[in-house]
Amino acid sequence: MKKRFLIVTLIIVAIAAIMIAINSKRNEPQTALKDKVVVVINDGPKETDKDGIKRFKEEIAEFNLLYPNIEIKWTARPYSPDSFSTSMAGGTAEDVILVWATEGYIADRGYALDLTEMINQWEDKDKLNLDILKPFVRNGRYYAFPCNGYIMGMCYNKKLFRQAGLDDNAPADWGSFVEYAKKLTDREKGIAGFGIMGKDAQAGWGLLNWIWQAGGDFEKEENGKWKAAFDEPEAIEAMQFLKDLRWKHDVLQTNLLALMDDLRKSFSAGQLGMFFGTNDTVPGLVQYGMKLSDIGMGLLPEGPGGRANQMGGSYFIINPKSTKKVQEAAFKWLTWYSLKMQDPERLGEYGESYRKLNKVWYISALPIFNTSNKELDAVKEEYKDVLVDYPEVWQEAAKYIKPEPPYFCQQLYSEYLSPALQAVLTNKNANPADLMTKAARGFEDRFLKRVK
């Protein structure tokens, strides 16, 4: 009898011990059930950006409700083509890197993880606008994921338009663009009809749309080889048009070697009638003292070859040297983050935040996802005083979007297109055909012949 009692007692004690252990496990944080994975991303908020850090930490906390075992850390280091290759080769690059749309060469050099299988297996793939992935597609494989982007438009000063007797619309074509610019130009008041970027890579970058509108292009593939195309008649016509803006029509600003921020300052001060701009241009204009109600946005003018509106933006790449667990965790972060940007509640929180700060911000114009969202549109309308967007303009412009050239964009802009543009703006006797032929041959020989 005593023996039986002892056995029963031992069984009860054993069961109790098991139950205690189970309850103890249940009470442990979920992170203890799995190995913690740390993902480091670049281009996060700087130490001095207290509001940015607060918002970002709140986003990470929300992400961790779904993925408690993934720890997100960040550096404040933005992408730089000057240091990127060195950081990748030296093993100091982050796990998730936000890069420009121009940097497709990253995939060619093996610096970006092939995301094709991850994207194909992603449960929300059907929502993704695959056309937006084009800058980072190589042989049908995807090497980046879109974060945000822009479509280039014509930014115009509504106040100056009214004073010049012009309609509240951007000019429709090259002919009306010239007429608008002439009417807006008033040298006695220091007003120029159009502001053009004329320095460094920005000068070449701004040249893209004019050449596309003339029917030209920059790089093309023929019989498996890539060639420079900006010495062809259409590109030369565009360069002649810009030369005429300077020497024949005299509608450009005095400082012809201006950068984008120089133009923003002049535009905000009422010294420019028009210049190229995007959604993310506008907060800077407001910061410089311009009223949001005085800023207009429209399509770029149609040229002899039709319409063209440049698209660009930022893309996430994943470091191919990171461990597989980190890569998988990184993909969860970047897809969650991109979808979260489409969340009406989150957008409303952003709107409230910027109203309290008395600041203006912008909404990405790039159609990353195919789905329509009436609730999101309602929030955009509610906060249009602080969240800049021109949806009607971008919906129309999306019909004519063009991605930047696929190879060696930064070198193309700064070393070849920019010097050619500077020459026609500063030298009345410059020959556009000679300049573009020399630039095209140099770019092709030095860079495009490397492309396999």
Contacts in CASP RR format, 6 or more apart in sequence:
PFRMAT RR
TARGET T0000
AUTHOR 0000-0000-0000
METHOD contacts of the structure
MODEL  1
MKKRFLIVTLIIVAIAAIMIAINSKRNEPQTALKDKVVVVINDGPKETDK
DGIKRFKEEIAEFNLLYPNIEIKWTARPYSPDSFSTSMAGGTAEDVILVW
ATEGYIADRGYALDLTEMINQWEDKDKLNLDILKPFVRNGRYYAFPCNGY
IMGMCYNKKLFRQAGLDDNAPADWGSFVEYAKKLTDREKGIAGFGIMGKD
AQAGWGLLNWIWQAGGDFEKEENGKWKAAFDEPEAIEAMQFLKDLRWKHD
VLQTNLLALMDDLRKSFSAGQLGMFFGTNDTVPGLVQYGMKLSDIGMGLL
PEGPGGRANQMGGSYFIINPKSTKKVQEAAFKWLTWYSLKMQDPERLGEY
GESYRKLNKVWYISALPIFNTSNKELDAVKEEYKDVLVDYPEVWQEAAKY
IKPEPPYFCQQLYSEYLSPALQAVLTNKNANPADLMTKAARGFEDRFLKR
VK
29 68 0 8 1.000
30 68 0 8 1.000
30 69 0 8 1.000
31 68 0 8 1.000
31 69 0 8 1.000
33 69 0 8 1.000
34 69 0 8 1.000
35 69 0 8 1.000
35 325 0 8 1.000
36 69 0 8 1.000
36 70 0 8 1.000
36 71 0 8 1.000
37 69 0 8 1.000
37 70 0 8 1.000
37 71 0 8 1.000
37 325 0 8 1.000
37 326 0 8 1.000
37 329 0 8 1.000
38 70 0 8 1.000
38 71 0 8 1.000
38 73 0 8 1.000
38 326 0 8 1.000
39 70 0 8 1.000
39 71 0 8 1.000
39 72 0 8 1.000
39 73 0 8 1.000
39 95 0 8 1.000
39 96 0 8 1.000
39 326 0 8 1.000
39 329 0 8 1.000
39 330 0 8 1.000
39 333 0 8 1.000
40 73 0 8 1.000
40 74 0 8 1.000
40 75 0 8 1.000
40 94 0 8 1.000
40 95 0 8 1.000
40 96 0 8 1.000
41 72 0 8 1.000
41 73 0 8 1.000
41 74 0 8 1.000
41 75 0 8 1.000
41 94 0 8 1.000
41 95 0 8 1.000
41 96 0 8 1.000
41 97 0 8 1.000
41 98 0 8 1.000
41 330 0 8 1.000
41 333 0 8 1.000
42 74 0 8 1.000
42 75 0 8 1.000
42 77 0 8 1.000
42 78 0 8 1.000
42 79 0 8 1.000
42 93 0 8 1.000
42 94 0 8 1.000
42 96 0 8 1.000
42 97 0 8 1.000
42 98 0 8 1.000
43 74 0 8 1.000
43 75 0 8 1.000
43 76 0 8 1.000
43 77 0 8 1.000
43 78 0 8 1.000
43 79 0 8 1.000
43 97 0 8 1.000
43 98 0 8 1.000
44 56 0 8 1.000
44 74 0 8 1.000
44 75 0 8 1.000
44 76 0 8 1.000
45 52 0 8 1.000
45 53 0 8 1.000
45 55 0 8 1.000
45 56 0 8 1.000
45 74 0 8 1.000
45 76 0 8 1.000
46 76 0 8 1.000
47 53 0 8 1.000
47 76 0 8 1.000
51 353 0 8 1.000
51 357 0 8 1.000
55 353 0 8 1.000
56 74 0 8 1.000
59 337 0 8 1.000
59 340 0 8 1.000
60 72 0 8 1.000
62 340 0 8 1.000
63 70 0 8 1.000
63 72 0 8 1.000
63 333 0 8 1.000
63 336 0 8 1.000
63 337 0 8 1.000
64 70 0 8 1.000
64 72 0 8 1.000
66 336 0 8 1.000
67 329 0 8 1.000
67 332 0 8 1.000
67 333 0 8 1.000
67 336 0 8 1.000
70 329 0 8 1.000
70 332 0 8 1.000
70 333 0 8 1.000
72 333 0 8 1.000
74 94 0 8 1.000
75 94 0 8 1.000
77 94 0 8 1.000
78 98 0 8 1.000
79 97 0 8 1.000
79 98 0 8 1.000
79 99 0 8 1.000
79 100 0 8 1.000
79 103 0 8 1.000
81 103 0 8 1.000
81 410 0 8 1.000
84 93 0 8 1.000
84 97 0 8 1.000
84 99 0 8 1.000
84 103 0 8 1.000
84 106 0 8 1.000
84 111 0 8 1.000
85 109 0 8 1.000
85 111 0 8 1.000
87 93 0 8 1.000
88 111 0 8 1.000
88 319 0 8 1.000
88 321 0 8 1.000
91 321 0 8 1.000
93 319 0 8 1.000
93 321 0 8 1.000
94 319 0 8 1.000
95 318 0 8 1.000
95 319 0 8 1.000
95 322 0 8 1.000
95 326 0 8 1.000
95 327 0 8 1.000
95 330 0 8 1.000
96 316 0 8 1.000
96 317 0 8 1.000
96 318 0 8 1.000
96 319 0 8 1.000
96 330 0 8 1.000
96 333 0 8 1.000
96 334 0 8 1.000
97 316 0 8 1.000
97 317 0 8 1.000
97 318 0 8 1.000
97 319 0 8 1.000
98 147 0 8 1.000
98 314 0 8 1.000
98 315 0 8 1.000
98 316 0 8 1.000
99 106 0 8 1.000
99 144 0 8 1.000
99 314 0 8 1.000
99 315 0 8 1.000
99 317 0 8 1.000
100 312 0 8 1.000
100 313 0 8 1.000
100 314 0 8 1.000
100 315 0 8 1.000
101 135 0 8 1.000
101 149 0 8 1.000
101 311 0 8 1.000
101 312 0 8 1.000
101 313 0 8 1.000
101 314 0 8 1.000
101 315 0 8 1.000
101 403 0 8 1.000
101 404 0 8 1.000
102 135 0 8 1.000
102 312 0 8 1.000
102 404 0 8 1.000
102 405 0 8 1.000
102 409 0 8 1.000
102 410 0 8 1.000
103 135 0 8 1.000
103 315 0 8 1.000
103 409 0 8 1.000
104 135 0 8 1.000
104 136 0 8 1.000
104 143 0 8 1.000
104 144 0 8 1.000
104 406 0 8 1.000
104 407 0 8 1.000
105 407 0 8 1.000
105 408 0 8 1.000
106 112 0 8 1.000
106 136 0 8 1.000
106 143 0 8 1.000
106 144 0 8 1.000
106 317 0 8 1.000
107 136 0 8 1.000
107 138 0 8 1.000
107 143 0 8 1.000
107 144 0 8 1.000
108 138 0 8 1.000
108 407 0 8 1.000
108 451 0 8 1.000
110 320 0 8 1.000
111 317 0 8 1.000
111 320 0 8 1.000
112 136 0 8 1.000
112 143 0 8 1.000
112 144 0 8 1.000
112 317 0 8 1.000
112 318 0 8 1.000
112 320 0 8 1.000
113 143 0 8 1.000
113 317 0 8 1.000
113 318 0 8 1.000
113 319 0 8 1.000
113 320 0 8 1.000
113 322 0 8 1.000
113 327 0 8 1.000
114 141 0 8 1.000
114 142 0 8 1.000
114 143 0 8 1.000
114 320 0 8 1.000
115 142 0 8 1.000
115 143 0 8 1.000
115 144 0 8 1.000
115 145 0 8 1.000
115 318 0 8 1.000
115 331 0 8 1.000
116 140 0 8 1.000
116 141 0 8 1.000
116 142 0 8 1.000
118 328 0 8 1.000
118 331 0 8 1.000
119 125 0 8 1.000
119 128 0 8 1.000
119 142 0 8 1.000
119 145 0 8 1.000
122 128 0 8 1.000
122 331 0 8 1.000
122 335 0 8 1.000
124 335 0 8 1.000
124 339 0 8 1.000
126 370 0 8 1.000
127 339 0 8 1.000
127 369 0 8 1.000
127 370 0 8 1.000
127 371 0 8 1.000
128 368 0 8 1.000
128 369 0 8 1.000
128 370 0 8 1.000
129 367 0 8 1.000
129 368 0 8 1.000
129 369 0 8 1.000
129 370 0 8 1.000
132 146 0 8 1.000
132 366 0 8 1.000
132 367 0 8 1.000
132 368 0 8 1.000
133 142 0 8 1.000
133 144 0 8 1.000
133 145 0 8 1.000
133 146 0 8 1.000
134 403 0 8 1.000
135 144 0 8 1.000
135 312 0 8 1.000
135 315 0 8 1.000
135 403 0 8 1.000
135 404 0 8 1.000
135 406 0 8 1.000
136 142 0 8 1.000
136 143 0 8 1.000
136 144 0 8 1.000
136 315 0 8 1.000
136 317 0 8 1.000
137 143 0 8 1.000
143 317 0 8 1.000
144 315 0 8 1.000
144 316 0 8 1.000
144 317 0 8 1.000
145 315 0 8 1.000
145 316 0 8 1.000
145 317 0 8 1.000
145 331 0 8 1.000
145 334 0 8 1.000
145 335 0 8 1.000
145 338 0 8 1.000
146 313 0 8 1.000
146 314 0 8 1.000
146 315 0 8 1.000
146 316 0 8 1.000
146 338 0 8 1.000
146 366 0 8 1.000
146 368 0 8 1.000
147 313 0 8 1.000
147 314 0 8 1.000
147 315 0 8 1.000
147 316 0 8 1.000
147 334 0 8 1.000
147 337 0 8 1.000
147 338 0 8 1.000
148 313 0 8 1.000
148 314 0 8 1.000
148 341 0 8 1.000
148 364 0 8 1.000
148 366 0 8 1.000
148 368 0 8 1.000
149 311 0 8 1.000
149 312 0 8 1.000
149 313 0 8 1.000
149 314 0 8 1.000
149 364 0 8 1.000
149 365 0 8 1.000
149 366 0 8 1.000
149 368 0 8 1.000
150 278 0 8 1.000
150 279 0 8 1.000
150 280 0 8 1.000
150 311 0 8 1.000
150 312 0 8 1.000
150 313 0 8 1.000
150 364 0 8 1.000
150 365 0 8 1.000
150 366 0 8 1.000
151 278 0 8 1.000
151 309 0 8 1.000
151 310 0 8 1.000
151 311 0 8 1.000
151 312 0 8 1.000
151 365 0 8 1.000
151 366 0 8 1.000
151 394 0 8 1.000
151 397 0 8 1.000
151 398 0 8 1.000
151 401 0 8 1.000
152 209 0 8 1.000
152 276 0 8 1.000
152 277 0 8 1.000
152 278 0 8 1.000
152 300 0 8 1.000
152 309 0 8 1.000
152 310 0 8 1.000
152 311 0 8 1.000
152 397 0 8 1.000
153 170 0 8 1.000
153 276 0 8 1.000
153 277 0 8 1.000
153 278 0 8 1.000
153 297 0 8 1.000
153 298 0 8 1.000
153 299 0 8 1.000
153 300 0 8 1.000
153 309 0 8 1.000
153 393 0 8 1.000
153 397 0 8 1.000
154 170 0 8 1.000
154 171 0 8 1.000
154 274 0 8 1.000
154 275 0 8 1.000
154 276 0 8 1.000
154 277 0 8 1.000
154 297 0 8 1.000
154 298 0 8 1.000
154 299 0 8 1.000
154 300 0 8 1.000
154 301 0 8 1.000
155 267 0 8 1.000
155 274 0 8 1.000
155 275 0 8 1.000
155 276 0 8 1.000
155 277 0 8 1.000
155 281 0 8 1.000
155 282 0 8 1.000
155 285 0 8 1.000
155 295 0 8 1.000
155 296 0 8 1.000
155 297 0 8 1.000
155 298 0 8 1.000
156 170 0 8 1.000
156 273 0 8 1.000
156 274 0 8 1.000
156 295 0 8 1.000
156 296 0 8 1.000
156 297 0 8 1.000
156 298 0 8 1.000
157 267 0 8 1.000
157 270 0 8 1.000
157 272 0 8 1.000
157 273 0 8 1.000
157 274 0 8 1.000
157 294 0 8 1.000
157 295 0 8 1.000
157 296 0 8 1.000
158 168 0 8 1.000
158 293 0 8 1.000
158 294 0 8 1.000
158 295 0 8 1.000
158 296 0 8 1.000
159 270 0 8 1.000
159 294 0 8 1.000
160 184 0 8 1.000
160 191 0 8 1.000
160 270 0 8 1.000
160 273 0 8 1.000
161 167 0 8 1.000
161 168 0 8 1.000
161 184 0 8 1.000
161 273 0 8 1.000
162 168 0 8 1.000
164 180 0 8 1.000
164 183 0 8 1.000
164 184 0 8 1.000
165 183 0 8 1.000
166 180 0 8 1.000
166 183 0 8 1.000
166 184 0 8 1.000
168 296 0 8 1.000
169 298 0 8 1.000
170 274 0 8 1.000
170 296 0 8 1.000
170 297 0 8 1.000
170 298 0 8 1.000
170 299 0 8 1.000
170 300 0 8 1.000
170 301 0 8 1.000
171 177 0 8 1.000
171 179 0 8 1.000
171 180 0 8 1.000
171 274 0 8 1.000
171 301 0 8 1.000
172 301 0 8 1.000
172 302 0 8 1.000
173 301 0 8 1.000
173 302 0 8 1.000
173 303 0 8 1.000
174 213 0 8 1.000
174 241 0 8 1.000
174 301 0 8 1.000
174 302 0 8 1.000
174 303 0 8 1.000
174 304 0 8 1.000
175 301 0 8 1.000
176 301 0 8 1.000
177 194 0 8 1.000
177 301 0 8 1.000
178 245 0 8 1.000
178 249 0 8 1.000
178 251 0 8 1.000
180 193 0 8 1.000
180 274 0 8 1.000
181 193 0 8 1.000
181 194 0 8 1.000
181 245 0 8 1.000
181 249 0 8 1.000
181 251 0 8 1.000
181 273 0 8 1.000
181 274 0 8 1.000
182 193 0 8 1.000
182 249 0 8 1.000
182 251 0 8 1.000
184 191 0 8 1.000
184 192 0 8 1.000
184 193 0 8 1.000
184 194 0 8 1.000
184 251 0 8 1.000
184 273 0 8 1.000
184 274 0 8 1.000
185 191 0 8 1.000
185 192 0 8 1.000
185 193 0 8 1.000
185 250 0 8 1.000
185 251 0 8 1.000
190 254 0 8 1.000
190 271 0 8 1.000
191 270 0 8 1.000
191 271 0 8 1.000
191 272 0 8 1.000
191 273 0 8 1.000
192 251 0 8 1.000
192 252 0 8 1.000
192 253 0 8 1.000
192 254 0 8 1.000
192 266 0 8 1.000
192 271 0 8 1.000
192 272 0 8 1.000
192 273 0 8 1.000
193 251 0 8 1.000
193 252 0 8 1.000
193 272 0 8 1.000
193 273 0 8 1.000
193 274 0 8 1.000
194 245 0 8 1.000
194 251 0 8 1.000
194 252 0 8 1.000
194 253 0 8 1.000
194 272 0 8 1.000
194 273 0 8 1.000
194 274 0 8 1.000
194 275 0 8 1.000
195 252 0 8 1.000
195 253 0 8 1.000
195 258 0 8 1.000
195 263 0 8 1.000
195 266 0 8 1.000
195 267 0 8 1.000
195 272 0 8 1.000
195 273 0 8 1.000
195 274 0 8 1.000
195 275 0 8 1.000
196 206 0 8 1.000
196 242 0 8 1.000
196 245 0 8 1.000
196 252 0 8 1.000
196 253 0 8 1.000
196 256 0 8 1.000
196 258 0 8 1.000
196 263 0 8 1.000
196 275 0 8 1.000
196 425 0 8 1.000
197 203 0 8 1.000
197 204 0 8 1.000
197 205 0 8 1.000
197 206 0 8 1.000
197 258 0 8 1.000
197 259 0 8 1.000
197 260 0 8 1.000
197 263 0 8 1.000
197 276 0 8 1.000
198 204 0 8 1.000
198 256 0 8 1.000
198 257 0 8 1.000
198 258 0 8 1.000
198 259 0 8 1.000
198 418 0 8 1.000
198 421 0 8 1.000
198 422 0 8 1.000
198 425 0 8 1.000
199 257 0 8 1.000
199 258 0 8 1.000
199 259 0 8 1.000
199 418 0 8 1.000
199 422 0 8 1.000
200 259 0 8 1.000
200 414 0 8 1.000
200 418 0 8 1.000
201 410 0 8 1.000
201 413 0 8 1.000
201 414 0 8 1.000
201 418 0 8 1.000
202 259 0 8 1.000
202 260 0 8 1.000
202 413 0 8 1.000
202 418 0 8 1.000
203 413 0 8 1.000
203 417 0 8 1.000
203 418 0 8 1.000
203 421 0 8 1.000
203 422 0 8 1.000
204 412 0 8 1.000
204 413 0 8 1.000
204 414 0 8 1.000
204 417 0 8 1.000
204 418 0 8 1.000
204 421 0 8 1.000
205 404 0 8 1.000
205 413 0 8 1.000
206 276 0 8 1.000
207 238 0 8 1.000
207 239 0 8 1.000
207 242 0 8 1.000
207 413 0 8 1.000
207 417 0 8 1.000
207 421 0 8 1.000
208 218 0 8 1.000
208 310 0 8 1.000
208 402 0 8 1.000
208 404 0 8 1.000
208 405 0 8 1.000
209 276 0 8 1.000
209 300 0 8 1.000
209 308 0 8 1.000
209 309 0 8 1.000
209 310 0 8 1.000
210 238 0 8 1.000
210 239 0 8 1.000
210 241 0 8 1.000
210 242 0 8 1.000
211 217 0 8 1.000
211 218 0 8 1.000
211 230 0 8 1.000
211 234 0 8 1.000
211 235 0 8 1.000
211 238 0 8 1.000
211 239 0 8 1.000
212 308 0 8 1.000
212 310 0 8 1.000
212 402 0 8 1.000
213 238 0 8 1.000
213 300 0 8 1.000
213 301 0 8 1.000
213 302 0 8 1.000
213 303 0 8 1.000
213 304 0 8 1.000
213 305 0 8 1.000
213 306 0 8 1.000
213 307 0 8 1.000
213 308 0 8 1.000
214 234 0 8 1.000
214 235 0 8 1.000
214 237 0 8 1.000
214 238 0 8 1.000
214 241 0 8 1.000
214 303 0 8 1.000
214 304 0 8 1.000
214 305 0 8 1.000
215 234 0 8 1.000
215 303 0 8 1.000
215 304 0 8 1.000
215 305 0 8 1.000
215 306 0 8 1.000
215 308 0 8 1.000
216 229 0 8 1.000
216 230 0 8 1.000
216 232 0 8 1.000
216 234 0 8 1.000
216 235 0 8 1.000
216 238 0 8 1.000
216 305 0 8 1.000
217 229 0 8 1.000
217 230 0 8 1.000
217 232 0 8 1.000
217 234 0 8 1.000
217 235 0 8 1.000
218 228 0 8 1.000
218 229 0 8 1.000
218 230 0 8 1.000
218 235 0 8 1.000
218 405 0 8 1.000
218 412 0 8 1.000
219 226 0 8 1.000
219 227 0 8 1.000
219 228 0 8 1.000
219 229 0 8 1.000
219 405 0 8 1.000
219 406 0 8 1.000
219 407 0 8 1.000
219 448 0 8 1.000
220 226 0 8 1.000
220 227 0 8 1.000
220 229 0 8 1.000
221 227 0 8 1.000
225 449 0 8 1.000
225 451 0 8 1.000
226 407 0 8 1.000
226 444 0 8 1.000
226 448 0 8 1.000
226 449 0 8 1.000
226 451 0 8 1.000
227 444 0 8 1.000
227 448 0 8 1.000
228 439 0 8 1.000
228 440 0 8 1.000
228 441 0 8 1.000
228 442 0 8 1.000
228 443 0 8 1.000
228 444 0 8 1.000
228 448 0 8 1.000
229 235 0 8 1.000
229 440 0 8 1.000
230 417 0 8 1.000
230 436 0 8 1.000
230 439 0 8 1.000
230 440 0 8 1.000
231 433 0 8 1.000
231 436 0 8 1.000
231 437 0 8 1.000
231 439 0 8 1.000
231 440 0 8 1.000
231 441 0 8 1.000
234 304 0 8 1.000
234 305 0 8 1.000
235 436 0 8 1.000
236 432 0 8 1.000
236 433 0 8 1.000
236 436 0 8 1.000
237 304 0 8 1.000
239 420 0 8 1.000
239 421 0 8 1.000
239 424 0 8 1.000
239 432 0 8 1.000
239 435 0 8 1.000
239 436 0 8 1.000
240 424 0 8 1.000
240 432 0 8 1.000
242 421 0 8 1.000
242 424 0 8 1.000
242 425 0 8 1.000
243 424 0 8 1.000
243 425 0 8 1.000
243 430 0 8 1.000
243 432 0 8 1.000
245 251 0 8 1.000
245 252 0 8 1.000
246 252 0 8 1.000
246 256 0 8 1.000
246 424 0 8 1.000
246 425 0 8 1.000
247 428 0 8 1.000
252 425 0 8 1.000
253 263 0 8 1.000
253 266 0 8 1.000
253 271 0 8 1.000
253 272 0 8 1.000
255 262 0 8 1.000
256 422 0 8 1.000
256 425 0 8 1.000
256 426 0 8 1.000
257 422 0 8 1.000
258 266 0 8 1.000
260 281 0 8 1.000
263 272 0 8 1.000
263 275 0 8 1.000
264 281 0 8 1.000
264 284 0 8 1.000
264 285 0 8 1.000
264 288 0 8 1.000
265 288 0 8 1.000
266 272 0 8 1.000
267 273 0 8 1.000
267 275 0 8 1.000
267 285 0 8 1.000
267 290 0 8 1.000
268 284 0 8 1.000
268 285 0 8 1.000
268 288 0 8 1.000
268 289 0 8 1.000
268 290 0 8 1.000
269 288 0 8 1.000
276 300 0 8 1.000
277 297 0 8 1.000
278 362 0 8 1.000
278 365 0 8 1.000
279 362 0 8 1.000
279 363 0 8 1.000
279 364 0 8 1.000
279 365 0 8 1.000
279 388 0 8 1.000
279 389 0 8 1.000
279 390 0 8 1.000
279 394 0 8 1.000
280 362 0 8 1.000
282 292 0 8 1.000
282 295 0 8 1.000
282 297 0 8 1.000
282 360 0 8 1.000
282 362 0 8 1.000
282 388 0 8 1.000
283 359 0 8 1.000
283 360 0 8 1.000
283 361 0 8 1.000
283 362 0 8 1.000
283 388 0 8 1.000
285 295 0 8 1.000
286 292 0 8 1.000
286 295 0 8 1.000
286 360 0 8 1.000
287 360 0 8 1.000
292 360 0 8 1.000
292 385 0 8 1.000
292 388 0 8 1.000
296 390 0 8 1.000
297 390 0 8 1.000
297 393 0 8 1.000
298 390 0 8 1.000
298 393 0 8 1.000
298 397 0 8 1.000
299 307 0 8 1.000
299 309 0 8 1.000
299 393 0 8 1.000
299 396 0 8 1.000
299 397 0 8 1.000
299 400 0 8 1.000
300 307 0 8 1.000
300 308 0 8 1.000
300 309 0 8 1.000
300 397 0 8 1.000
306 400 0 8 1.000
307 399 0 8 1.000
307 400 0 8 1.000
308 400 0 8 1.000
308 402 0 8 1.000
309 397 0 8 1.000
309 398 0 8 1.000
309 400 0 8 1.000
309 401 0 8 1.000
309 402 0 8 1.000
310 401 0 8 1.000
310 402 0 8 1.000
310 403 0 8 1.000
310 404 0 8 1.000
311 366 0 8 1.000
311 401 0 8 1.000
311 402 0 8 1.000
311 403 0 8 1.000
312 366 0 8 1.000
312 403 0 8 1.000
312 404 0 8 1.000
313 366 0 8 1.000
316 334 0 8 1.000
316 338 0 8 1.000
318 327 0 8 1.000
318 330 0 8 1.000
318 331 0 8 1.000
318 334 0 8 1.000
319 327 0 8 1.000
319 330 0 8 1.000
320 327 0 8 1.000
322 330 0 8 1.000
338 368 0 8 1.000
339 369 0 8 1.000
340 346 0 8 1.000
341 347 0 8 1.000
341 364 0 8 1.000
342 369 0 8 1.000
342 371 0 8 1.000
342 373 0 8 1.000
342 376 0 8 1.000
343 376 0 8 1.000
344 373 0 8 1.000
344 375 0 8 1.000
344 376 0 8 1.000
344 378 0 8 1.000
344 379 0 8 1.000
347 363 0 8 1.000
347 376 0 8 1.000
347 379 0 8 1.000
347 380 0 8 1.000
347 383 0 8 1.000
347 387 0 8 1.000
348 379 0 8 1.000
348 382 0 8 1.000
348 383 0 8 1.000
350 361 0 8 1.000
350 383 0 8 1.000
350 387 0 8 1.000
351 361 0 8 1.000
351 383 0 8 1.000
351 386 0 8 1.000
351 387 0 8 1.000
352 383 0 8 1.000
354 360 0 8 1.000
354 361 0 8 1.000
354 383 0 8 1.000
354 386 0 8 1.000
354 387 0 8 1.000
355 383 0 8 1.000
355 385 0 8 1.000
355 386 0 8 1.000
359 386 0 8 1.000
360 386 0 8 1.000
360 387 0 8 1.000
360 388 0 8 1.000
361 386 0 8 1.000
361 387 0 8 1.000
361 388 0 8 1.000
362 387 0 8 1.000
362 388 0 8 1.000
362 389 0 8 1.000
363 380 0 8 1.000
363 387 0 8 1.000
363 388 0 8 1.000
363 389 0 8 1.000
365 389 0 8 1.000
365 390 0 8 1.000
365 394 0 8 1.000
367 394 0 8 1.000
367 398 0 8 1.000
377 391 0 8 1.000
380 387 0 8 1.000
380 389 0 8 1.000
380 391 0 8 1.000
405 412 0 8 1.000
407 447 0 8 1.000
407 448 0 8 1.000
407 451 0 8 1.000
408 443 0 8 1.000
408 447 0 8 1.000
408 448 0 8 1.000
411 443 0 8 1.000
411 447 0 8 1.000
412 443 0 8 1.000
412 447 0 8 1.000
415 443 0 8 1.000
416 439 0 8 1.000
416 440 0 8 1.000
416 442 0 8 1.000
416 443 0 8 1.000
417 439 0 8 1.000
419 435 0 8 1.000
419 439 0 8 1.000
420 432 0 8 1.000
420 435 0 8 1.000
420 436 0 8 1.000
420 439 0 8 1.000
423 430 0 8 1.000
423 435 0 8 1.000
424 430 0 8 1.000
424 432 0 8 1.000
424 435 0 8 1.000
END
